[in-house]
Amino acid sequence: MRLMGTFLVAVIAGMLSVSGATAQGGPNEPVFVRVDLAKSVGPYTPMYRWFGYDESNYTTMKYGKQLLRELHDLSPEPVYIRAHHLLTSGNGVAELKWSSSNVFRLDANGQPVYDFTITDQTFDEYQKAGVRPFVELGFMPKDLAAEVPGISEYQLHYPKPTMGGSSNNPPKDYAMWGELVRKFTEHLVQRYGKEQVKTWYFEVWNEPDIIYWHGTEAEYLKLYDYAVAGVRRVLPEAKVGGPATTGPGSEKNSAYLDAFLRHCLNDKSAADGRPVPLDFISFHPKGHPETVDGHVRMGFAAELKAAKAGFEIVAKYPRLRRLPIVLSEADPEGCAACSMKENPANAYRNGPLYATYTAAAMKGIFDLEDEAHVNLAGMLSWSFEFEGKDYFEGFRTLATNGIDKPVLNVFRMAGLMGGDRVLVSSTGRVPTDDVLKNGVRGEADVDAQATKAERQAAVMLWNYHDDDLPAAPASVKVSVTGIPAGVSRVLLQHYRIDETHSNAYTVWKQMGSPQSPTPEQYARLTAAGHLELLSSPQWVDVRDGKLLIEMELPRQATSLLRFSW
């Protein structure tokens, strides 16, 4: 969608009144966004700086190493990386939804043998890139997996359900499992140092409430006890937590998270009889896109409902309300490795819709955190890269063959914000309660979040709709007040993600969708994947601490206005 106007900045002496404005009444009626830098609504938690992926072995591959460095560079705060299969047996070669490290086996006498060669390669790359591991303790080594009726194979190859093999069975010896975790933690401390490792997070397993765990709830709680006891025996300061359950939108999944929290509050550890350690809480809210009449319709409401339900469960327990919550997978849907070739609804992943959805989700989840009075630390995007696949194949990724996709740029935008969140109102906002009930299916959600730090401020705006259909751009007027007294001019930088900005996918299609781009084409795609300014930076006059910015914001577009003085 092309911009239908030019970017205009106008300075006004008086404040623009929005009190009588109504929500969008038609394509020509402007949306008024009011930002008050003088009114803080809470800290801007850098919850955007968390990423993860199934295939831990991609970490050491060409584009995996490149992407890790880009993730480090997008945030002034440490970036955390979560990956599956750190303890899985195998040859260390990645497949879709599968990796392995072969850290554990039993010798001919039934004695444990440990080999950290492959995990060292993975964690060394994290160190070289300057990112921090969010250590997911899983899955079960082949020689340690208990027998479970009906499960005979260790590894199932995609498109079979890869979590259906005995790699997701309980241990046949819980003490041996706890000792494996202890040895692994001990090795990490020896190799990377206590001071580094105590800044990491250790999470036990992944989604034990579904087929990622072939045991009972009680067996998972026992697995957790032995795992965190193993970590803490080496590093008493380690941050341990879980249960990494799926979104608690259903009664069953809510009950699993609740039972885990009650276990940690009330029970004694099966491993050592002590209180059960819990330093953070994790679960996974997801959306649910579909195709309707030939176009993609996102399921934004599902993700927010799951986050809200999880926050409410935590908030029931006064002793847990201030514990950090990490949404250790928070995404528009649940299968990163299912390309749009398999599911046409996943076509949203290549273009600006994925970025705009993510911007709206960040604001929505911040709002739900505020409402529940809990402590959200992270909103982890389960997205990385798939080595050796077609360009723009439609996986849930941040980059394709080293070319950044539009969604990566919304995280770059988020990294340019900081300090305190400040008061924002928008006449184009779809209220959270309406989103929870109906999604964004009527009027578009034209909204913003804003921050203020020392001598700078930022406003992120978006024009989001669940239905990926053409629409006229929104006319948006952003009034900014509360600029400190004595400031007469501010430097304004306006970044944009849309069909023609910060979007290598559009450029690739214009090239004819090459699967073997020339060096010149590749260089152009690389440049197009970076975060792009909509216009040149400009100095703007301020009067009485106020200014007004007018723009046209296309459907499924995201803007960042960054001010400094």
N, C-alpha and C positions, 0 to 999 in steps of 0.2 A: 504494500500500500504506500503510495507516494505522499509526502507531506503536502498539505493543501495551503500552506502559507509559510511565511518566513518567521523566524524567531525575533521577537520584539521585546525590548525592555523599556518600560516607562516608569519614571519616578513621579510619585504624586505626593503632594503636601499633606492632604487629608487622608484618612483611612477609608478604604472601600468597605461599605456596609454590606454584610452578608446576612443580617438577621432576618430580612424579609425574603431571602432567596429560597426557592424550592428545589427539590431534586430535579434532575434532567427532565425537561418537559418536551424536548424535541431536539432535532439535530443542530439547530442554530442557537439554542439557549446555552450560555456559558456555564461552566462549572467553576465555582468559587472555592479555592483552597486557602485557608487562613492558617498561617504558621506564627506562633508566638514564642520567640526565642527566650523570653523572660520567664516562661512557665515550664519547669521541668516536670515530667511525669514518671521519671525513673531512669536508672542507668541504661545505657545502650550496651547490653551484653553482646559480645561478638559471637553470637550463636551460629553465624554463617560459616565458620572456619573449620568445619568437620566434614570429612568425606570418607567414603568406603566403597568396597568392591568385593565380589566373590573370589576373584582369581588372584590370590596373593602373589603368585609367580609372575604376574604382569609387572610387578614392582621393579624387577631387574631388567626389563626389556627396554628397547630403544625409546619408544614413545612414553612408556610408563615413567622412566627416569626423567624425561623431559617435562612431563606433566607435573610430577612431584615438585619440581623446582618452580613451576608456574604457580602452583598452589601456595607454596611458601611465600612467594612474592606478592600475593594478592592481599595479604593481611599484615598489619603491624603487630598483631598478636600471634602467638604460636598456633600453627595449624595442626590438627589431629587427624590421623589416618587409621581407619578400622578395616580389617580384612578377614575373610573366612579362611579356614583350612590351614591355620598355622601349625596344627599338630597332626594333620591327616597324613597317613602313610602313602607313599608313592614315589615317583621318579623326579618330582619337581618340575614337571612340564604342565603348563596351564592348558585347560580346555574350557569351553563354555560352562560356567557355574562350577568349576572344579579346579583345585590346586592341591599341592601336597608338599611336605617337607621331610618326611621320614625321620622324625626326631627320635622315635622309639621303636624298638623291637625286642623280642625275647630270644635269647640264644638257645642252643640245644639243651641246656640244663634249666631252661625256664627263668633265667636271670635277665633283668633289664639291661639293654644296651642303648645308650643315648648318643645321638649324632646331630649336632646343631649346625652343620655345614650350610644347609639350604636356608634355614631361618637366619643365619648370620648374613647371608647375601641380601635377604630382604631388609633386615633391620639396619644393615650398613648403608643401604640406599636411603632409608629414612634419615639416617644421620648426615649423609652427604648433602641431602636436599634441605636439611634444617627443619624437618617436620617431626612431630612427636607421635609415637605409636599409641593408639587406643587398642590395647592388646585384648583381642577376643580369644578366650581359651577354648579352643575346639578345632577340629572335631576329634573323634575317638581313633587312636592308632589301631591298626588292624589286629595286632597281637593282643591288644587290651580289650577289644570289643567283646561283650557278652553275646551269647547266642539269643536270638529273638525269633520266635516261631514265624515262619513265612518269609524270613529274610536270609538269603544264602550268599548273595554277592556283596563284596565290599564296596566296589565302585560301580555306579550306574552312569552311563554316558548320555549326555544331553542329545536329543530332546526327552529322554526318559527323565523322571524326577530324580535328579542326582542326589537328593537327600534321602532317597529311599533305600540305600544300601546300609551295610552294617557300620559304615563310618559315622552314623548317627545313633548307634546303639549305646546303652549305658556301659560302664566298665564292668568287667567280670571281677575286678578287685578294686574297691574304692580306695583302699590304702595305697595301692600301687598308682592309681590315678593321682592322688594327692602328692605322692612322691615325684611323679612326673612333673607336676606343676611346680613343686618346690625346686627341682633340678633346673627346670626351664628358667624360673625367676632368678635362681642363683647364677646361672650362666649369663643372663642379661645384666645383672648387677656387676659381675666380674668384667664383662666386656665393655659396658657403656658407663659404668660408675653409678654409685648409689644416688648422687645428687641429681643425675638425669632421670633415672628410672623412677624415682619417687614423684616426678612430675607427670608420669604417665597414668593411664587408667587401665585397670584389669577387669574385664567383663567376662562373666561365666556363660559360655555357650551362646546360641542364637535361636530365638523363637522356639523355646521348648514346649510351647502350648500347641504347636502343630507338628507336622511330620519331620521337622528337623531334630526331633527327640523321640526315640522309640521306647521310651520308658514312661513310668507313671509320674504324676506330679510329685509324689513323695520321693521318688528316685531322683528327680531333678534337684529337689531341695538338699538331698544328701550329696549329690554331685557338687552343688554350690558350696556346701559346708567344707568338703574336703579340698576343693580348689582354693577357696580364700584362705583356709588354714595353711595350705602349702605356700601361698604367696607371702602371707604375713610371717611365717617362720623365718623367711629370709629377710624381708623388708617390712618391719612393723608399721612404717609410715605409708605403705603402698595404698593407693586408692582402689578399693575393690567394690564391685557392685553387679547389678543385674536387675531383672531377669531377662532383658532383651526380648520380651514377649511381643506378639503382634498387637496391632492397634486394639485397645480395649473397647471397641464399639459394640461388641456382642456380649451377651451375658456370660458365656463360657470364658471368653478371653479376659473380661473384667475380673471374673472370679479367680483366674490364675494369678494375675498381678496382685490382687488383694491377698490371696493366700501366701504369696511370697513375702509380702510386706509384713504380714502378721507373724510369719515364721521368724523373720529377722528381729522383730520387736519382742517376741514372747518366748521363743524356744531356745534351747541350748544346742550348740553345734554337735552334729553326729560325729565330727572328726575329733574334737578335743573336750567336749562338755562345757565349753565357754560360751558367752554370748556370741551371737552370730554377727560378724562384721558387715556393715553396709555403709559405704561412703557416698554412693550415688545410685540413682534409680534410672533404669532405661526401659523404654518400650518403643513401638514402631507404628506411628500413624501413617496411613496411606490413603491416597485418593483412588478414584475408579473411573478412568476414561472409557468411552465407548464410541462407536460410529453410529450416527443418526442421519438418515436421509443423505448418505454420502459424505458427511463431514464429521470431524472429530468433535465430540462433546466431552469436556473434562468433568471430573467428579470431585470438585473442590470441597464440597460439603463433607464428604466422607473423611477426608484427612482432618479437617477441623473438628468434626464430631469425635473422632478417636482421640485427638489430643485433649479435648475438653474432658472426655470421660476419664482419661488417665490422670489428668491434673486433679480432678475431683476425688479420685480414689486416694491419691497421695495426701490431699488436703484434709482427709478425715482424721489423720494421725498427727497430733501436734508435734510429736517428737521427730516427724519426718518432713514437715512442711518446708524447712529451710535446707534440706539436703539437695544438692544439685540434681537436676533431672537432665539426662541426655536422651533426646529422641534419636537413638542410635541408628535408625533408618527413618527418614521422613521424606516421602516422595509422592508424585502424582499417581503412582501405581506400584505393583509389586514385583515386576520381573525385568531387571536391567538387561538380561541376555536375550529377551524375546524381542526380536527386531520388528520393524513395521512390515517386513515381508511376511511374518507370521501373524501379526496382529495389526491391521490397518489403523487402529486407534492410536498406535504408538507413533504415528507420523508427527505428532506434536513435538517430538524430541529434537528435530533438526532446526526449527525456526525460532522466532522470537516468542511464541506462545509459552514455551517452557520457561523462559526467563521471566515473563510477566506473571505467570502462575506462581513462580517461586517468590517474587517480590511481594505479591499479595499474601502468600502463605506466611512469610516472615511476619508481616504486620498482624495478620489474624492470630498467629500463635503468641506473639507478644501480648495482644489484647486478652487472650484467654489466660495467659500466665498472670496478668495483672488482676483479672477477675477472680482467679482461684487463690491468689496470694501464695503462690509457690515459687520455687527458685529454678528457673530454666537456665541451664548452662549451654546446651548445644542442640542444634537442629541439623543432624547429619544427612547430607545428600548421598544416597547410595548410587554413585555415578563416578566413573573413572574413564577408562578407555579399553578398547578391545583390539589387541594387536593382530595385524594381518587380515583384517576384514575389509569389506568394500567401504569406499568413501560414503559417508552419510547413509549408512545402511539402516539407520533408525534404531540403534541401540540406545539405552539410556546412558549417555556418556557426556563428558565435558569436552572431549576432543575426538577427532577421527583422523587417524594416520598423521597425528601431529598438528592438525588444523583445529584451532579452537572453535567451538560452537557457541552460538549466542548465549546459552545459559551460563557459561563460564563468566561472561561479562557482568551478569547481575551480582555474582559474588565479588567481582572486582569493585563494582559500585558499592556494595555493602562495606567493603574494606576501606573505602574512602569516607565513611561515616564514623563518628566516634563521640565520646563524651557522654552527655545526657540526652535521652529522648525528650523532646519538647512537645507541647500541646499543638495538635493539628486538628482542624475540622475541614470537612469537604462536603459540599452540597451534592456531589456525585457518589458519595460513599454508599455502598449497600451495607446496612447494619449487620453486625455479626449474627444476631439472632435470625435474621432473614436468610443469611448464607447457610446457617446450620439447618434451617427448615427446607430451603428450596434451591440451594446453590446460587450461582450467578446466572440466572436463566432469563430474567426480564431485562431491566436496564443494566448497562455495564457498570462495573465497579471502578469508578475514577477516584482514586484515593491517594494518600501519601503518608509517609512517616518522615520525621525530621529529627536532626540531632544538632547540638551545640557543644563545642569544645572551646579551648582557649584560642581566641582570635580566628575562629572559623565556625562555619555551620554548613549543613547539607540537607537537602530535601530530595527524597526519592519519590517519584510519582509514577503511576501506571494507569492504563486503560485496559482493564481485564474483563473478559466474558468467557463463560464456560464453552460457548459455541464458537468454533473457529470459522467464522463467516465474515465476508467483507462488510464493512460499515464505515460511515463517515467518521472522520476524526472528531475528537472532543475539543471544543474551544475551552481552554483552561486559563483562569486568572489566579495567580498565586500571590497573595499579599503576605509580606514578611514584616513582622514588627519585633520590637525588643532588641534591635541592634544597639550595641552599647553607645551611650552618650559620648559625643566627641568623635565618633566615626563618621566621616563625611563621604567616603568612597569605599566600595568593596570590589574585589576582583571576582567576577563570576565566570565559572566554567560550566558549560552545559554538555553533559554526556548523554548519549541516546542509544538505545537498542530498539531497532524496528526492522522493517523489511529491507531498508537500504543503508543501515548503519550498524556497525559492530556485528556483522552478519555474513560470515563466509559462505553460508548455504546458498543465499541468493546469488552470490558471485559465481559459485560452482555451477548452479543451474544455468546461468547466463553463458557459461563456457561450453555448455552442452553436456554437463554432468560427466566429465572425464574420470575414468577409473585409473588412468595412467597419465596424470597431468605432467606437462613439460616442466622443466625447472622454472621457467618464467611464470607459468600458471601457478605452480606451487608457491612461489614467492608472493604472488598476488593474493592467493588464498590465505597465506600466513598473515599478511598485513590486514586483510579484511576481517580476520578473526579477533583482532585486538579491540579493546574498548575505544570508541571513537567519539570525539567531540562533535556536537551538532553544528557549532559555529566557533569562531575564534574566541579565545578568552577576551573579556572586556571589562574595563573599569566602569562601575555604575555609581552615580551619585546617590547619596542617601539624605533624606530630609526628615528630621525629627525621629530618627531611628526607624524609618519606614521605607519600604519600596514595593513596587508591584511588577510582576513578571507575567507576560501574556504569551501564550504559545498554542499551537495546535498539536494535540497528542493523538496519534493514530491508534486504532484498535489493536490490542495485543502489543503495545509499545511500552517501554519503560524509560524514564528520564531521571537523571541525577543532576540537580543544581547544587553546585559547590561554591560557597562564598568564603573568602578570606580577607582579612583586613589587618 
